[in-house]
Amino acid sequence: MTTLTNRRAGFDYEILETFEAGISLTGSEVKSLRQGGGSIAEAYARIKGGEVWLEGMTIIVYNEASYNNHDPQRSRKLLLSKREIGEIAKGLERKGLTLVPLKLYFKDGWAKLLVALARGKKNYDKRATEAKREAKREIDKALKRGRG
């Protein structure tokens, strides 16, 4: 099962709240994703006309599709409830929050996208995160040495 993750999101953003959204895809997009042909690293989501749209996600063209293949960079609609869209809208109105895709996966045959309301980290926050990660790595290494 193919899963696409946005590995930079945890480093660049402070994750505040997550939502699981369905995503509206064409058949050739689904087949391409199942083969691992996509990227959500540069993607972001925004609200247009009361709906949430995913922008900047790349799904590689599926070679075995017919002549009317999909556009790799097209905007894709996220399927969320009105309550969730309302929560996201309130969050986006707050200063400095954005809607970031974290993970795209298949659940019971349906493509799902985990999106998060997040706040961009400052450089000093990123350094603090890296310092914590490095300290944890050192502790784990020391514990492993102590056991063996």
C-alpha positions in Angstrom: 0.0 0.0 0.0 1.4 3.3 -1.1 1.6 6.2 1.4 2.9 9.7 0.5 4.2 11.8 3.5 5.3 15.4 3.8 8.4 14.9 5.9 9.2 18.6 6.1 5.9 19.5 7.7 6.9 18.5 11.2 10.1 20.4 10.9 8.7 23.6 9.2 5.4 23.8 11.1 3.9 23.4 14.6 1.0 21.0 14.1 -2.1 22.2 16.0 -5.1 20.1 14.7 -5.4 17.4 12.1 -8.3 16.4 9.8 -8.8 13.3 7.6 -10.2 14.4 4.3 -11.3 12.4 1.2 -9.8 13.7 -2.0 -11.6 13.9 -5.4 -9.4 12.1 -8.0 -9.8 10.8 -11.5 -9.1 7.1 -12.3 -5.7 7.7 -13.8 -4.7 9.7 -10.7 -5.7 6.8 -8.4 -3.7 4.3 -10.5 -0.7 6.6 -10.5 -0.8 7.1 -6.7 -1.1 3.4 -6.1 2.2 3.0 -8.0 3.8 5.7 -5.8 3.7 8.4 -8.5 3.1 11.6 -6.5 4.4 14.2 -4.1 2.7 16.4 -1.5 5.9 18.2 -0.4 5.0 21.5 -2.0 1.3 21.2 -1.6 -1.0 23.4 0.5 -4.8 23.7 1.0 -7.1 26.7 0.9 -10.7 27.5 1.1 -12.5 28.8 -2.1 -16.2 29.2 -2.3 -16.9 27.3 0.9 -14.9 24.3 -0.2 -11.4 23.2 0.6 -9.0 22.8 -2.4 -5.6 21.2 -2.5 -3.1 23.2 -4.6 0.5 22.3 -5.7 0.2 18.5 -5.3 1.9 16.6 -8.1 0.5 13.3 -9.4 2.6 11.8 -12.2 0.9 11.1 -15.5 -0.2 7.5 -15.7 1.3 6.0 -18.8 -1.3 3.3 -19.4 -4.2 5.8 -19.4 -5.9 6.9 -22.6 -5.4 10.1 -24.5 -7.4 12.2 -22.0 -4.9 11.8 -19.1 -5.0 14.1 -16.0 -3.1 17.3 -15.5 -0.3 16.5 -12.9 -0.7 19.9 -11.1 -4.5 20.5 -11.1 -6.4 21.7 -8.1 -8.1 18.8 -6.3 -11.2 19.1 -4.0 -10.9 17.9 -0.5 -14.0 16.2 0.9 -14.8 17.4 4.4 -18.0 18.0 6.4 -19.4 21.5 6.8 -18.4 21.4 10.5 -14.8 20.6 9.6 -14.7 23.2 6.9 -16.0 25.8 9.5 -13.3 24.8 12.0 -10.6 25.1 9.3 -12.0 28.5 8.2 -11.9 29.8 11.8 -8.3 28.5 12.1 -7.2 30.1 8.9 -8.6 33.5 10.0 -6.2 33.4 13.0 -2.9 35.1 12.2 -0.2 32.8 10.9 -2.1 29.5 10.5 -2.1 27.5 7.3 -3.5 24.2 6.1 -0.7 21.7 5.4 -1.1 18.2 4.0 0.8 15.7 6.1 0.0 12.3 4.6 -1.8 10.7 1.6 -2.9 7.1 2.0 -5.5 4.6 1.0 -8.1 3.5 3.6 -10.7 0.8 2.6 -9.9 1.5 -1.0 -10.4 5.3 -0.8 -7.7 7.9 -1.1 -7.5 9.9 2.2 -5.4 13.0 2.9 -4.4 13.9 6.5 -4.3 17.8 6.6 -3.3 19.9 9.6 -3.9 23.4 10.8 -0.3 24.5 11.5 1.7 27.5 12.5 5.0 28.2 10.7 8.0 27.8 12.9 10.7 30.5 13.3 14.3 29.6 12.7 15.0 29.4 16.5 12.1 27.0 16.9 13.5 24.8 14.1 16.9 24.8 15.9 15.2 23.8 19.2 13.4 20.9 17.5 16.6 19.7 16.0 18.4 20.0 19.4 15.6 17.9 21.0 15.9 15.3 18.3 19.6 15.1 18.6 19.4 14.8 22.4 16.9 12.0 22.1 19.1 10.2 19.6 22.1 10.4 22.0 20.0 9.1 24.9 18.7 6.2 22.8 22.3 5.4 21.7 23.5 5.5 25.4 20.7 3.2 26.5 21.3 0.8 23.7 25.0 0.6 24.7 24.1 0.0 28.3 21.9 -3.0 27.4 24.4 -4.7 25.1 
